[in-house]
Each structure stands twice: as C-alpha cells, then as structure tokens.
C-alpha cells in the first residue's frame, strides 16, 4: 500500500502550523489529529479512544509520584544539604564551588530526575554564590545548566518513563540501570572541563565546612540520598516495580521532610500538591493527544518512510547513527524534550531495530541528545532559567558553553558506539 501523502501533509503541516501560531502543544497535537481523521473519513471517536488508551498504563502511574518526590525534596531543603555535602567532599580544590555545583547536580539528579528542577533549586543558590565569590556570570550559568542534564540520565527520570511508553513498554528498571554509567561519566566529563577552566582563570577555593558541622552535614545528606537506595534497591531486589518504588519514595521523602528536616508545613504540602496537579494535568494532556497523533503516524506508515529515507542515505550503522544524532540535536534546540520523546521515538525505533541497536541503548542516546537541547537556544528551558537567575542575556552565556558542549558530545558518542557503556550495568544487575 502506497503512503497517503496528502494525509501525512495535513497531519504534519497542521501540527507545525498551529505551533507557530503559539497554540499549546497538546491542542496542536489533538487538533491536527482531528483534521487528519476527518480527511481520512475515519470515525472521530477513534481520536478520543487512542487518547484514553495512551493513558491506560500502570507504568505511567510512576510519573505523578516522581513529580511529587522532586517537588518535596526541592522544597524540603535537600538541595542545601547536598550542596554542603558536596562542598565537604571536593570544595578544597581550585574552583571548588564550581565543582560543588557539578557534584550537587549529580546527587540531586538522582532524586529529582529533572534538569529544570535541578537548575531551579541548585542554581538559585549556587549561581549568586559563585558570582559573589568572583566567578564570571557566563561560567556560573554554563556549569549549572550543563551539569543539570545529569538529572535526565541518573534515575529516577520521568523522561525515561516517557521513553519506555513510547518505545512499546520497555523495562523501566533496565532503563534506570542503563542511565547510571552515562550519567556519572557525563558528570566526570563536565567536572574536568569545570576544573580546567577554573584553574586557568584562577578562581578561588571554596569556603571549608567547620569541623564541628561535618558529621551533621554527612548525616543530613545521606538521609536524603537514601531515597535513591529505596527506589533503585527496591527495583533491583525485585521488592517492587518502578511504579511501586515511586510511591514508596514519595512516602519516604514526605516523612523525612516533615519529621527529620522539619522543613515542610501543612500549607507547604498543599502548595506542593497544587503544583504537582498543575504539572500533571499538562503532562496528561500531552501524552493523551500524542498517543492519538502517534497512532496516526503509524497508520500512515510515517515511521517506515523515515526508515527508508535514512537508510537511503547510508546503510552503514555508524553513518546512520551520526545522522540520527544530528537530527536529535537539531530537534532538541527547537522543541521541548518531553514532546520530542513521545513524537520522535516511534519514528526512529524502526531505524534502530533495522541497524541492530538495542532499544535500551538508543533510549540513553536519545535522552543525552535531547538533554543537550535543554542547554541550547532558542528553546533551552534550563538555559533560560539559569540566565534568569544570573540576570544575563542568553547570548552572553553561549561562548562559555562551548567547552561544556564538547564534553557532552563526547559522552553522546560513547553512548552511541559503545553498547556496554549503557548496557553493561542492567545486564549485570537485572
């Protein structure tokens, strides 16, 4: 059966046209799906059936819990404690405060699972602190924004759950395990660049933690970091699924924030729930409408056309993945990460299967590429937040970002062409 090119044109052109008119993304997806169904003469109810079907996943229940975990830990004071702990570990090095920024993002990424949450919480404290100590504003933003991408890779990661659903129901536990080594290596690569620039510019050392506070700093941080042990240990040990782990982690972080840190009040919890509901309503709308949109893409055989187009350029897996990486990097610069995961994954999975790459490995490659998009103009959400905190223009921060981009690209290439980089740990533990 030949592809229905007019229907494909209606689906894609209406979607991008509505986005250019600044129609919210969920409405753009839904309306373009409705237009295409009308053109095809299919029953309109099929759009709503596919929307509902896209939300009927037990795995997806993990998303609201992980959102709550990130919000509670952000508001519950964990970011301050992680900064103190990071300072205790590596603050004595030249440019120590910048390295503290990178290490704190590594720890916080393993709790919040969100780059934006990382920049908002860690950055709101460390960027002004770094500027006060004599660090350049553009450098402070570059360190904070790029290191926050670890939150996309180091579990728990909401984006990994989106990818799991979009890729046909992959094991979330395997994806979580696959993200650890690339996430930590990303932090190490960024740490090397951070230290090298700090040494060249003669940035100051960090203020030491007083000896009398050190034990308390360690204990406070470890209590918060136990959240990661609860989630990952429970999944690896087969005690609970990723969804159940998210629910248990929510109860745990709520308990320690209320009774150990004592940093949350009843009013604070209510505000957190309101924020979570607002975020979740947007996510639900996007996932529902993207499910209908994705079904139409499959119905119109668009993934097959994409595969044929890519393989017509080259059948060499090395070249194909270079093209895929370039495509993902370009898309990540102009569209939101969550949307791209839901839309691009079904299109590229046939290509990945054809060249023999593991879907788990490709998930890490996808997340890394789109994570870089969070740090690049014109639609880099994390970059916007970092520049707003530092009170500088985005164009003033770009030059400082280039060395960090190079380190991130190196990790992308490792994840792309070295399967064991992401697959070794889930193979051993699961």
N, C-alpha and C positions, 0 to 999 in steps of 0.2 A: 504494500500500500504506500503510495507516494505521500509525502508530508503535505498537510494543508497549510500552505504558506500564508494565505490571507488571514486565517485564524491565528496563526503564530504572530503575524504582524499586528493584529488587533490586540492580542494579549500583551505583547511587549511594548508596543508604542503607547497604548493607553496607560499602562503602568508607569512608564518613564515620563510620559506627558503629564500625568496627574502629580507625580512627584515634583516635576519642575514648577508646577503651579502651587507648590507647597501644601498639597493635600496630605494629611497624616498618612504615614506608611501603611497602616492597617486598612484604611479606607481605600488607598490606591490599589492594594492587593485585591481587596474584595470587589471593588467596582470593575477593575479590569477583568476579573474572573466572570462577573455577571455579564459584561459586554460580550465576552467570548462565547459563553454558553448560549446567549441569545442568538449570536451569529450561527452557531453550530446547530441550532434547533433542538438542543437538549432541554429536559425539564429543569426549570430554575431551581427547584428544590435540591438538586444534586450539589449545588454550591454549599448550601447550609448543611447537608449531610456530611460532606467532606470536612467542613469546618468543625463540626462536632466530633467526627472521627479522629481528627488531629489532636484533640484534647483528651481522648479516652486512653490514657496511658498511665499505668501505675508508676512508671519511672518518672514521669513528669511531676508527680507529687513532691519529688525532692526539691524542685525549684523554689516554691514558696518557703520551705524550711531553710534552705541555704541563703535565701534573701534575708530571712529573719536573723540567722546566725551572723551574717555580715553586719547588719544594722545594729544588733545588740552589742557585738564586740567593738564596733566603731564608737558607739555612744557610751559603752561601758568602761572606757578608759584603757582598753587593752593596747591601743596604739602608743600611748605614752609609756606604758610599761615595756613594750617591745623596743622602743627607742632607747630607753635606759639600759635594757639588757644588751642590745647591740653595741651601745657605747662601752659597756663593760668589757665586751669581747674584743672589739677591734678599734676602739676610739683613740688608742695611743699612737696610731700610725699617722704619718703626714697626710693631711686632708681627711683626718679621721671622721669628721662629721659627715662628709660626703659618703664615705664607706659605710657609716652607720645607716645612712639613708638607704643604700642598696640592701644591706643585710636586714634592716627592719622591713623592707618591702618583701624580702624572701619569706620572713616569718609571717607577715600579715597576709601575704598571698595565700599561704596555707590555711588561713582561717576564713578570709572574706571571699576568696575566689573571684574577685572583681578588680580590674585595673582602675576603674573610675573611683571605687571606694578607697583604694589604696592612695591615689593622688589626693583625694579629698581629705582623708584623715592624716596620713603621714605627712603629705605635702603641706597641709595647713599649719603644721608645727615646724617642720624642718626647713622649709624654704625661707620663711622670715628669719629663723635662727641662723641659717647659713649666710644670708645677706648681712646680718648683724655682725657676724664673725669675719667678714671681709671677702666672702666668696662672691664671684660675679653672678648677677641675676640669671643670665642665659645658661651658665653652667649649672646653677642650682636647679633650674627647670629641667634641663636635659637629663640630669642624674635622676631626678624624681620621676619624671614621666616615663623614661625608658625602663627603669627598674620596676615600675608598676606592672609591666607586661608579664612579669612572673606570676601574677595573680590569675592570668588566663590559663597558665600551664600547670602550676602546682595545685593539686586538688585540696579541697573540693572546688570544682569550677562549674558554674552554671552553664558556661558555653560548651563544655564537654557533654552535658546532658542534652543540649540542643542538637549537637552533632550526632549523638547516639540515636536520637529520634529520627533525624533527617537521613541518616545512613542506613536506616532499616532496622533499628533496635539492637545496636551493638552493646556489648557488656560495658556498663558504666565503670565497674570495678577495674576492668582491663584498661580502659581509657585513663582512669585516675592514676594507675600504676605507671602507664606509659608516659605521663607528663612529668614525673618526678626528675628523672635524669636530665632531660632537656631544660626543665625549669631551673634546676640548680646550676647547670652549665651556663645558662643564659645569665644568671646572677654572677657567676665567676667571671665570665667574659666582660660584663659591664663593670664589675669591680676592678678588673685590670685596667680598663680604659680610664675609669674614675681616678684610680691611684696615680696612673701615669700623668694625667693632666694636672692633678693636684700637686704632684712633685715638681713638674715643670713650672707651674705658676707660683710655687712656694706658698701654698695655702697653709693655714695654721693647724696645729694639733687640736684635738677635741678636749674639752674640759673633763678631767677624770671624775669618776664616781667616788665619793668619800668612802673610806674603808668601812665605816660603821653601817653604811646603807647597802653594801654589796650583797649580803645574804638575802635581804628583803627584796632587792631587785631581781635576783635569780628566782626566788620562790614565786613572786608575783607573775613573772613571765612564764615560768613553767606551768603554773596553774592554768593560764590561758592557752598555752601551746598544747596542753593535754587534749584540747578539742580535736586536734589533728589525730592524736592517738586513738581517740574514741571513734572517729569516722573511719580512718584507714585500717586501724587494727580490727575493728568490728567486721569490715568488709573482707579483709584478707582471711581472718579467722573463721569466716562463714557464720558469724553470730547473727548478722543482719544484712539485708540488702542495702544498696545505696540510699534508697528512699527511707528505709527504717533508720539508717545511720544518721541521715539528715534530721529526722525527728528527734532522735536521742540527743544529738549535738545541740539542737535548739533548747531542749530542756536543761542540758548541762550549762551552756553559756548563760542562760537566764538565771540559773541558780547561783553561779559564781558571781555574776554581776550584782545580784540582789544581796547575797549573804556574805560573800567574801570581799569583793571590791567595794560593795555598798555604794555603787555609783549610779544606780537606777532607782527611780521612784515610780509610783503608780502612774503619775501623769506622764513620765518619760516612756513607760511601756505603752501607754495608749497612743502616744505620738509615733512610736516605732511601728505599731500595728497599722496606723493610718498610712504611714509612708509605705509600708510593705504592701498594703492593699492597693494603693495607687500605682506602685511599680508593677504589681502582679496583673492588674487589670489591663495595662498596656501590653504586657507580655502575652497574656491570654488572647487578646485581640489579634496580635501579630501572628502568633502560632496558628490560631484558627484560620485566619484568612490565607496565610502562607501555605497551609495544608491544601486548601482548595486550589490555590494558584499552582502549587507543585503537582497536584493531580492532573491539572490541565496541561502542564508541561509534559508530563509522562504520556498523557492521552494523545497529544500532538507529536510525540516522538522527538521532542526537542533534545533530550539527553543523547539520543542516538546520532542526531545531526551534529551536536557538539563533538562527540567522539570521532565521527568521521572527518570533521573539519580539522581537528587537532592531529589525527593520525595521517591526514593527507599532507601535512607539513613535514612530518617525520614519524617513523615507527620506532626509532631509537628511544628507549625509555629515558635515557639521560636528557636528550633534547626535549622530549615531551614534557618532562617534569620541570625543565627550565622555563618552558613556555607557560606551564600551569602556574609556577611560582610568580612569573612576571604578571600574569593575568590577575592572580590573587592580590599581589601588592598594589596593582593599579586600582582594582575594585575597592580595596581597603582604604584607599585615600579619599574615596568619594561617597562611600556608603557605610552605614552603621554595621558593626560586627555581627550582632545577633541576627539581623535580617539577612546578611550575606551567608551566614552558616546555613540558614534554612533554605535559601534560594539556590545557592551555588552547589551545595553538597549533592543533591540528586542529579545535577547536570554533569558533575565530574566523576561520580562514582563509577559509571561505565568505563571511563578512560582509565581510572585506577585499576579496575578489575582486568582490563584488557592488557595492561603492561605488567600485571602480576604483583603490584604493590599491595601490601596489607592495608585494609581499611583503617585499622588502628593507627598504623604509621602515618597514613595520609591525614588522619584527624589531627595529629600533632603538627604536621606540616601546614595544614590549613589554619590552625589556631595561631601558629607562630607568624605566618604571613599577615593575617588579619589583625593580630596584635600589634604589629608594626604600624598598621594603618591607624591605630589609636594615637600614635605619636606623630603623625604627619598631617600637614594641611592638605586640602581645605576642610576636612570633616574629622579631624583628630580630636575626639572628645576629651581624652586625657590631657592632650596638649593644650586645649582651650582652658581647662581647669587649672593646670599648672601655671600658665601665663597669667591668668586672672589673679591667682594667689600672689605671684611675684610682681604683678602690676607692670608687665611689659607687653609689648605687641608681639604677636606670633612671629612676624617676620624678623624680629630682633633675636629670636631664640634659635632660628634654623641653623645658623653656622655652627653653633655649639653642639648641635645634634649629630652632625655628620660622623664623627668618630664612633659614636654610640650606634648609629645605624650600621656601620661596618661590622661591629661586633655582633649585632643581631643577625645580619645577613649570613655571617659565618656559621652561626648556630642553625639557621634555616638550611644551609647546605648540608650540614652534618645530619640533620633530621631527615633530609630528602634522600641522601645517597648512602647512608649507613643505617640499615634497618635495626641493628642491635642497639643503636642509640636510644630508641624508644621502645623496642620490643623485648629487650633482654629482661628487664625487671618484671613485667607482667608474666613472662614465660617462666621465671624462677618462682615467683610468689603465688601465681594463680594457676 
